[in-house]
Amino acid sequence: MHRNPFSDEELAGRVAKLRAGMDERGLDAALVSTPENIFYLTGLDHWGYFAPHLLIVPAEGDMMLVTRAMERVSIDRYVRNARFEGHTDSESAADLAVRVFRDRFHARDRSLAVAEVVREEVSDLGVKSSVGVETWSAGFSFGFGNALRDTLPDVEWRDITGLVDEMRLVKSPAEQALMRAAARVTDAAVEAAVAAISDGAAERDVVAECHAAMIRAGGDAPGFGPFIRPGARLGEEHTTWGDGQYSAGEPVFLELSGCVARYHAPIGRLVHVGSISDEDAAMAETAKAAFNAVVGALEPGQRASDVYAAWQGVVDAAGLSHYRRHHCGYAVGIGVPPSWTGGNRVTGLRADSDMEIRAGMSFHVLSWLMGTGKGDYFLSNPVLLTDKGAEILTETDFGPIVK
């Protein structure tokens, strides 16, 4: 949040690729509203994404970034490839976006109010512009969409959801370096959290040590987490620490990610306080074998369903053919709060996915065997597929970890 991590050449290549996709679809412009995608195309890393941002990408010429006027300093400092357009808090981003759009595509006077333009000049706009918009975006509300549609009736709107997201799946060498840096932060955070866990340790103290280690290791604020909570609250999925203390005989769930320049390298472990049962220790070996099967299956040309099948094959062979998961991992990289999953959808390694695996992809690979009836264990790691094969980015021991 204190620099633009990308070179001009890196950003120019991404914008050129987006424009090639726009040309294939016959688009005059694209409106990008997903925070992760705006960051990918401009390098803007800040917490201002809670308010609407709209990156207007014309087929040629300067891009324009529409957001609150108070963000001018940050955008002028960090965004080098888009013109800033700021709106006051007495109007909406849509109001300003309509004016900018009309100026750019219809050469209208900026001083005219939107209502006057709609009333007096709509019949003179001529040929419709074809504009792509991310209709499934956390940054594009129903009201925002309606405002654009209702005040720009001569625009043909086309859904481009996933166009930039697809580009982001394959990481460039610069992005891969950032993910490795994030993994070092992840390892430091896990080490600190595990060291703090003990019988009687306060949940808040454990997470405080984890956060401190993240920051000292060079990490930025992660998209969410860390998720550290007692086994009794395991099924809560996305809740965090509480006011309690950890006790001998129970596991501690730990899932977190270091973050460097918005890139994440998530990890997950169960930490057993005091001891681990024989059943759970045996399940740990199955979970590790299944994880390794996923890593072995991550090869260019494979399908996500093939990768999941490799995980399920180990699970079935262990006598757990009744056990199924919704995925054994998901694509990871850029994450803007409130998540590290890359947006409001999860691109999973699922049994029903035909997504092609390609070099440069990165995943949070999970081997989750909880509630099997024959023991419980969980581990996960960030994995990057390089030209030399799948690389586990973190170095934290697979466990079992007993404290």
N, C-alpha and C positions, 0 to 999 in steps of 0.2 A: 504493500500500500504506500510505498514511498518511491516508486520508480516504475518506468515502463520497461518490462523485461525483454522486449522484442526489438530486433533491428528493423530499420526501414525496409530492407530487402525481404525479410521474413513477412512483414505485414503486407507489402506490395504483392507478394506471391499469393497470399491468402485472398486478398481482394480480387486479384486477377482470376483466380479459380472460381470465386463466387460469381463474378461477371460472366465467365464462360458458361456457368450453369444457368444464369439469367438469360443469356443469349439463346441457349438451347430451348428455353421455355418461351421465348419471344417477349421478354419483359422489358419495359422501359425503366423500371426501378424496382428495388426491393426495400421493404421496411423491416428492419431487424430489431426485435424487442427483447429477445432472450438475453439476460445479463451475461451468461457465459459466452454467447456468440458475439455480443458487442465487445467484450474483453478480448476475445480471440482475434477480432478484426481490427481493434484499435489499441489494445494494451491498457485500457482504463481499468485500474484496480482501486476501487474505493467502496465505502459503505453507502454511497448515495443511491445504490440501485433499489432501495426500498421505494423510491418514487419512480414513476415511469421514465424510461429512457427510450428514445427511438432513433436508430441509426438509419438515415435515408441514404440508400446506395443507388445513385443513378447509373444508367448503362455506361455513361462516360462523364468525366468531370469530377469535381470535388464531392466527397461525401459530406453529410451534414448530421451532427449529433444534437438532437433536441432533448433538453432536460431543464431542470430548474435553473434559474439565473444564478443562484448562489453557488453553483458548482463551477463557475467560470474559471477560477484560479486553478483548481485541480485539472480541469480539462485543457486549459491553455498550457499547463506545465507538462502534462503527460501524454496528451493526444496530439500526434504530429500529422496525422493523415486525414483529419476530418475537421470541418468548420463548426465552431460552436454556435448553437442557437439556444438562448435561454429564455424561459418564460417566467413571469412574475407569479407569485402565489395567489394572485387574484384571478388568474386564468389557468386553463389546463394545458397539459402537453399537447393534447389533441388540437386545441385552438391554434397554438403556434405551428404545429405540424401542418395543418391545413394551409396556413399562410405561406409557409416555406415551400410546400408542395406546389401551390399555385404559382408562386414566383418562379420556381425552377422549371415547371413544365408548361405553364401557360402565360408566363411573362406579364403577370398582373401587378398593379401598383400595391406595394406592401402597406401603404397607409390605409387602404380600404378595410373596413371591418368585414369579418367572415360573413355576417348576415347580409351585408350589402352586396357582397360578391355573389352569394347564392341567389339573391332576389333579382339582381339587375343583369348579371352577365352569364348565367348558366347556359343560356341558349347560344352563346358565342364561343364556346370552348373548342368546338371542332371535333377532330377525331379523338376517340377515347384512348386514354393511356392504359396500358396493361401493367398492373403493379402487383408484385408478390408480397404476401404478408404471412407472418408466422401466427396462424390462428390458434395453435396450441402452444401458448407461451405464458409463463408465469408473469411476464412483464407486459402482457397485452390483455387488458381487462375487457369485459363485455361492453362497458360504457365507452371505453377508448375506441373500440372497433365500431360501435354504432355512430360515434361522433364523426369518425372519418368517412364512413359509408354515407351518412345522411348529408354531409356538407360537401362531398365530392361525388355527386351522382354520375358524372361522366367518366368515372374510373372503372375499369374492369378489374375486379379483385381476384387474385389467384393465390391459392394456398401453397406456401413454400415451406411449411413445417418440415423440419428434418434436413433441409438442404445444407445449412451450415453445420448442423450437428453431425452429419455424415462426414463432412470434411474433417471434423475434430477427432474422429475415431483413430486416425493414423497420425502418430506423433512425429514431428520433425526431430532432427538431432538436437536442436536447441530445447525443444520440449522434453525430450528424453533426459537431458541433463538436469532439467528442473525437477523431474520426477525422482531421479536418483538423489538429488539434494533433499527433497521432501522425505525420502525413505530414511535418510540419516537422522532427520528430526524425529521421525516415527520411532526409530530404534531407541533414541535417547528418552523419549517420552514413556515408552513401555518399560524401559529399565528403571526409571524413577518411580513409576506407579507400582511395579512389582516389588521394589525395595521397600515401599511404604506400607504394603499390605501385610497385615499380621492380625492375630487374635486380639481384639480390642481396639484396632486402629479405626479412627473416625473416617467415615466416607469422605467428608470434606477435606480432611488432611491429605488423603491419598490423591484426590484430584488436584489439590493445590500443588503438590509436588510434581505431578504430571504436567500441569500447565507451565510451571516455572521452568521445567526441563525443556519443554517445547520452545519457549521463547529464548532461553539461553543457548540452545543449539542452532539458532538462526531461523526459527520458524515464524511464519506469519499466522494470523488468526485463521483457524480452519473453518471450512464450510459449516460443519456442525460437530457436536461432541466436545470432548471425549465422552463416550458412553461407558461409565464404570459404575456398576451396581451389584448388589448381592444376588445370589442365585434365586432367592425367593421372588425376585422381581424380574427374572430372566425374560419372561414372555412379553414384557411391556414394549419391546422393540426399540423405540426411540426416546426413552426416558433416560435421565442421567442420575447423578448422585443424590443422596438424601441426607437426613440428619442422623442416621444410625451409625452403628459400629459393626465391623466385620467380626465374625465368630468362627472359632475352630469347628471344622466339620462341614462347612458350607463352601461352595465355589464362589468366586468373584468373576463376574462377566466383565471383560475388558475389550472394547472396540474403539479405536481412535485412529487419527491420521495426522501426521505432520503435514504442513503446508508451506510451500515456498512459491511465491508469486502466483498464487491461486492454484497451483498443481498439488495434487494429493497422492499419498501412498498409504492407503488404509491397511490396518492389521487387526486381527482379533485373536484373543486367547481366553481360556478359562484358567484362573489361578485358584488352586485348591489350598485352603487354609488348614494347616495341621496335618492332613493326610488325604489320600485318594483311595477309593475302593478298588478292589481287583477288577470289578466289572468296568468301571470307568477307565482304568489303566489299559484294559484290553481294547476298549472302544477307541482310545487315543491312537492305538496302532492302526486300527482300521481307518480312522479319519486321516491320519498321515499318509497311508497308502493311497487312499482315494484322492487326496490333494495332489500327490505326485503323479497320479494317473492323468489328472487334468493338465498339469504342466507338460507332461509328455504328449498329450493330444493337441496342444496349442501349436499348430503348424499352419503355415500359409496354405490356403486352398481348402482346409477343413471347414466344416460348418459348425455353428454354435451347438447344434443338436448332437453332432458327433462328440464334441467336447463333454457335453453333459452325459452322454452315453458312457464315456470312459469312467466318469465318476460313479454313475449308477452301477456299472459293471462290478466295480470293487465292492460296493455296498451289497449288491445281490449275492456275490460270492461269499460274503461274510455272514450269510443267513438272514439278511435284512431286506429281502425282496418286497416286503410290505411297505417299506419306507420310501417316500418320494419327497423331493423338494421342488420349489418353484424355479430355482436356478442353482447353479454351483458357482456363481460369480457374476460380475457385471462390469461393463466398461467404466473406466475411471480416468480422471485427468484433471481438467479444469473444474473447479467447483466454487460457486459464489453462495454465501449464506442465503438460505438456511440448509444447504446440503453440500455433500461432496460428490453426488452422483451425476453432476453435469447438467442439471436442469430438473424439470418436473416430471421426467419419465426415466425409467431405468432400462438400460440396454443390456439385458441379461443373457447369460449362457444357459438357455432354456432348452428343454426337450423338444419344443415345437418351433424353434427358431432356425431359419435358414440363412442367417447372417454369415457371410464369408469371413473367415479369419485371415487377416493380412499382417505382414510384417509392419511394425510400428504401432500396433494396437497395444493397449495396456488394460489390465483387468484387476479388480479386487476378487481374487479367487477364494471361495469359501468352501470349507468341508465341515458341514454342520450336521452332527449326528446327536440330536437332543430329543429325548422322549421316545427313544427306540424300544424301550422295554428291556433292553439288554445292556444298559450302560449309556453314559452320556459323555460327549466330548465335542469340542469346537476349536478350529483354528482357521485363520485366514491370513493371506499375505498379498501384497501387490506384485503383479507379474507383468513384465514387459516383454513383448515378442520382438526380438531383434533379428537381424540377418543371420546371426549365429545361433539362434534358438531362443527358447523361453528363459528369461532371466528373473529370478526371484530377487526383488530389489532390497528387501529387508534382511537383516542378519539375526534377528531375535530367534532363540531356540524354539523348536516346535513343541517342546514339552513332552510329557506333562510337567507343569510347574507347580511345585508344592512348597508352601511357605509356612 
